[in-house]
Amino acid sequence: MHKAEELKKLVKEKYGEIALQSKEQNETSCCGATGCSTVDYAIFADNYSELEGYHADADLGLGCGVPTEFARIRKGDTVLDLGSGAGNDCFVARALVGESGKVIGVDMTEAMIVKARANADKLGFKNVEFRQGEIEDLPLAANRVDVAISNCVLNLVPDKRKAFVETYRVLKPGGHFSISDVVLVGELPEDLVKASEMYAGCVSGAIQKEAYLQILRETGFENITVQKEKVIHVPDEILRDYLDAEGIRRFRESDTGIYSITVYGDKPLENACCQAGAGCC
């Protein structure tokens, strides 16, 4: 089995467990999954509870920002949520697009899709749908969405370049994204990088901030802007599972930083496809 396949299997298993838990359980366990000691809700997540469209049953406490806050979503837009989980960001986006818009959530974990669809049915939403699929191979045609959002998910994708290429493909010319994610400045200790729990916990799968932004530029996005940034502090009680006292001291004294960022970018209009059969005109 290739490493990428192993990582996807790990994420599916962990987030399948998370889907069956409450937000309260996730707040005290492994980025949601019972049994491992990694980064938890209190370290990463922002509070959604006052937002229009918030639905408590869809909030599993797994985000690292509020991408809809910066996504410039308008009435009538079609919005895509990459790694939609139980539907939290989708329902907030739905309040912004209104009855005339549409929200599509994509997640690779079957249990999350089941939970998200149940939440949508309970709320009676006809313009929110959830599709099972991988971000590196999105189950959407090209040039279909106005806005792409994502919340603490791209760090879990082994091939981030392919994920951004797919995001670019499905956005309409002139469309844009706003993504909250975890990035690094400096190098993590090797024992943290190797820990599967820290991958599922959204830390060891993160890449360097500048490399992240460079991939976006190389993909073709323009006007790339970091809209929000905050430092993530991993408590010593979590680090002790992977590092000895000396390792923790060196990590604390290093220049390495773990950050939650919300980043914006546009798909340029000059890529508008007006030739016959392109599917967007």
Legacy VTK file of the C-alpha trace (Angstrom):
# vtk DataFile Version 3.0
C-alpha trace
ASCII
DATASET POLYDATA
POINTS 281 float
0.000 0.000 0.000
1.361 3.429 -0.935
1.846 5.994 1.791
-0.906 8.215 0.357
-3.359 5.317 0.457
-2.362 4.517 4.024
-2.944 8.132 5.076
-6.366 8.221 3.423
-7.289 4.972 5.150
-6.175 6.424 8.491
-8.221 9.590 7.998
-11.323 7.662 6.904
-11.112 5.442 9.985
-10.545 8.295 12.447
-13.187 10.576 10.984
-15.610 7.691 10.676
-15.301 7.367 14.451
-15.700 11.121 14.882
-18.943 11.097 12.888
-20.489 8.786 15.458
-19.556 11.026 18.399
-20.996 14.213 19.801
-19.223 17.547 19.782
-18.721 17.189 23.559
-16.920 13.856 23.069
-14.789 15.344 20.309
-13.758 18.254 22.511
-12.003 15.871 24.893
-10.422 13.433 22.451
-8.191 13.025 19.411
-9.240 15.828 17.080
-12.463 13.975 17.621
-11.515 10.304 17.661
-11.539 8.499 20.993
-8.353 6.736 21.929
-5.564 8.989 20.700
-4.012 12.007 22.327
-3.643 14.675 19.706
-4.833 18.194 19.036
-8.375 18.851 20.234
-11.255 21.266 19.644
-10.158 23.786 22.243
-6.822 24.293 20.453
-8.080 24.821 16.917
-11.739 25.652 16.545
-13.558 28.977 16.462
-17.026 29.465 17.908
-19.854 29.103 15.387
-22.820 29.192 17.731
-23.831 32.825 17.059
-23.728 32.536 13.266
-26.874 32.516 11.175
-27.447 29.033 9.804
-25.610 27.328 12.664
-26.946 23.862 13.411
-25.543 22.285 16.575
-25.928 18.686 15.369
-23.622 19.478 12.432
-20.881 21.006 14.595
-18.391 18.301 15.552
-15.767 20.820 16.631
-13.312 20.010 13.838
-12.545 23.362 12.216
-9.631 25.753 12.568
-11.395 28.908 11.386
-14.628 30.263 9.931
-14.014 30.441 6.156
-17.528 31.693 5.408
-16.677 34.844 7.379
-14.283 35.919 4.605
-15.652 34.076 1.560
-17.693 36.943 0.072
-20.651 34.627 -0.496
-23.641 36.303 -2.159
-27.291 35.448 -2.575
-27.742 32.983 -5.421
-24.148 31.680 -5.369
-23.250 28.026 -5.743
-20.838 27.151 -2.930
-18.652 24.048 -2.618
-17.392 22.885 0.796
-14.271 20.719 0.496
-14.343 18.146 3.297
-17.817 19.024 4.516
-18.020 16.663 7.499
-21.446 16.721 9.145
-22.400 19.890 7.252
-21.506 22.698 9.664
-20.016 25.130 7.151
-22.531 24.109 4.481
-25.464 25.182 6.633
-23.812 28.501 7.468
-23.124 29.021 3.743
-26.750 28.161 2.955
-27.918 31.037 5.114
-25.767 33.322 2.948
-26.764 32.012 -0.502
-30.469 31.932 0.380
-33.180 29.939 -1.350
-31.898 30.937 -4.795
-28.410 29.561 -4.228
-26.974 26.082 -3.797
-24.455 24.449 -1.475
-22.572 21.237 -2.275
-20.544 19.394 0.349
-17.947 16.787 -0.610
-16.424 14.375 1.907
-14.653 11.045 1.464
-15.939 9.519 4.713
-19.214 7.646 4.279
-20.294 8.108 7.907
-19.909 11.876 7.562
-22.011 11.928 4.397
-24.740 9.917 6.135
-24.741 12.305 9.090
-24.709 15.428 6.897
-27.615 14.192 4.762
-29.611 13.360 7.885
-28.998 16.885 9.186
-30.109 18.428 5.868
-33.239 16.286 5.828
-34.049 17.288 9.400
-33.760 20.957 8.440
-35.796 20.486 5.266
-33.127 22.026 3.011
-33.611 21.266 -0.676
-30.668 23.316 -1.937
-27.934 21.627 0.128
-26.534 18.329 -1.098
-23.695 16.076 -0.010
-21.568 13.952 -2.323
-19.065 11.309 -1.320
-15.722 11.749 -3.032
-12.102 12.816 -2.679
-10.863 16.369 -3.012
-8.127 15.209 -5.419
-10.868 13.898 -7.731
-13.953 16.009 -7.103
-17.329 14.595 -8.233
-18.259 17.827 -10.047
-18.019 19.066 -13.624
-15.664 21.926 -14.490
-16.591 25.586 -14.009
-19.610 24.901 -11.799
-19.184 26.775 -8.503
-18.867 30.434 -7.566
-17.122 29.941 -4.229
-15.109 27.093 -2.679
-14.641 26.905 1.076
-12.881 24.424 3.337
-12.180 24.205 7.057
-9.113 22.379 8.397
-9.208 19.651 5.731
-6.565 20.282 3.049
-3.801 19.499 5.574
-5.242 15.946 5.641
-4.963 15.514 1.854
-1.730 13.755 0.806
-1.554 15.408 -2.652
-2.280 19.037 -1.911
-1.240 20.217 -5.366
-3.794 17.948 -7.024
-6.442 19.107 -4.544
-5.854 22.739 -5.511
-5.838 21.875 -9.222
-9.241 20.231 -8.748
-10.519 23.242 -6.823
-9.399 25.483 -9.680
-11.091 23.194 -12.230
-14.546 23.284 -10.638
-14.566 27.033 -9.928
-16.176 29.251 -12.544
-13.887 31.820 -14.201
-13.994 34.771 -11.821
-14.873 32.489 -8.918
-12.867 32.369 -5.709
-12.049 30.343 -2.604
-11.658 31.015 1.104
-9.972 28.165 2.958
-9.077 27.792 6.642
-6.203 25.386 7.147
-3.150 24.502 9.254
0.361 25.372 8.044
3.877 25.362 9.468
6.747 27.787 9.740
9.896 25.814 10.558
10.313 22.063 10.990
8.398 19.812 13.366
10.314 17.279 15.478
10.630 13.981 13.622
8.656 12.056 16.246
5.674 14.357 15.698
5.913 14.013 11.917
5.870 10.213 12.154
2.894 10.001 14.540
-0.258 8.888 12.755
-2.401 10.456 15.472
-0.790 13.827 14.808
-1.641 13.434 11.118
-5.287 12.735 11.898
-5.083 15.613 14.363
-4.289 18.053 11.547
-0.660 18.761 12.555
1.883 16.476 10.886
0.112 16.616 7.511
0.504 20.390 7.402
3.109 21.839 5.042
5.179 24.997 5.156
3.125 28.186 4.889
5.149 29.563 1.987
5.009 26.225 0.121
1.228 26.206 0.596
0.873 29.692 -0.874
3.292 28.865 -3.701
1.202 25.862 -4.765
-1.807 28.165 -4.988
0.149 30.589 -7.191
1.432 27.802 -9.427
-2.090 26.422 -9.789
-3.111 29.713 -11.378
-4.954 31.486 -8.580
-4.549 35.245 -8.280
-4.965 37.852 -5.539
-3.900 35.302 -2.933
-4.344 36.864 0.493
-3.982 35.527 4.029
-7.185 36.877 5.585
-6.606 35.651 9.128
-3.780 33.956 10.997
-3.493 32.609 14.523
-0.871 30.624 16.390
-1.795 27.087 17.452
-0.344 26.104 20.820
-0.020 22.358 21.408
-0.024 21.726 25.181
2.800 19.849 26.859
0.412 17.076 27.947
-0.102 16.201 24.287
3.550 16.603 23.306
4.598 14.213 26.106
3.067 11.333 24.140
5.668 11.893 21.409
8.593 13.840 22.880
10.684 13.544 26.032
11.293 16.558 28.266
14.383 17.595 26.323
12.516 17.265 23.018
9.691 19.465 24.306
12.207 22.059 25.518
13.945 22.154 22.111
10.592 22.430 20.350
9.488 25.319 22.563
12.786 27.142 22.039
12.812 26.633 18.269
11.457 28.991 15.652
8.861 26.421 14.575
5.298 27.643 14.590
1.965 25.926 13.865
-0.586 28.323 12.431
-4.224 28.351 11.446
-4.639 30.553 8.389
-7.628 31.562 6.304
-6.473 32.241 2.751
-8.337 33.726 -0.237
-7.709 33.466 -3.977
-9.426 34.193 -7.310
-9.687 32.116 -10.469
-8.945 34.699 -13.178
-11.598 35.716 -15.676
-9.233 35.469 -18.631
-9.498 31.698 -18.363
-13.169 31.983 -19.272
-14.028 29.155 -21.630
-16.140 30.367 -24.501
-15.347 27.679 -26.994
-18.091 25.277 -28.022
-18.506 22.283 -25.757
-16.559 23.750 -22.841
-19.620 23.472 -20.642
-19.568 26.890 -18.988
-21.033 29.243 -21.592
LINES 1 282
281 0 1 2 3 4 5 6 7 8 9 10 11 12 13 14 15 16 17 18 19 20 21 22 23 24 25 26 27 28 29 30 31 32 33 34 35 36 37 38 39 40 41 42 43 44 45 46 47 48 49 50 51 52 53 54 55 56 57 58 59 60 61 62 63 64 65 66 67 68 69 70 71 72 73 74 75 76 77 78 79 80 81 82 83 84 85 86 87 88 89 90 91 92 93 94 95 96 97 98 99 100 101 102 103 104 105 106 107 108 109 110 111 112 113 114 115 116 117 118 119 120 121 122 123 124 125 126 127 128 129 130 131 132 133 134 135 136 137 138 139 140 141 142 143 144 145 146 147 148 149 150 151 152 153 154 155 156 157 158 159 160 161 162 163 164 165 166 167 168 169 170 171 172 173 174 175 176 177 178 179 180 181 182 183 184 185 186 187 188 189 190 191 192 193 194 195 196 197 198 199 200 201 202 203 204 205 206 207 208 209 210 211 212 213 214 215 216 217 218 219 220 221 222 223 224 225 226 227 228 229 230 231 232 233 234 235 236 237 238 239 240 241 242 243 244 245 246 247 248 249 250 251 252 253 254 255 256 257 258 259 260 261 262 263 264 265 266 267 268 269 270 271 272 273 274 275 276 277 278 279 280
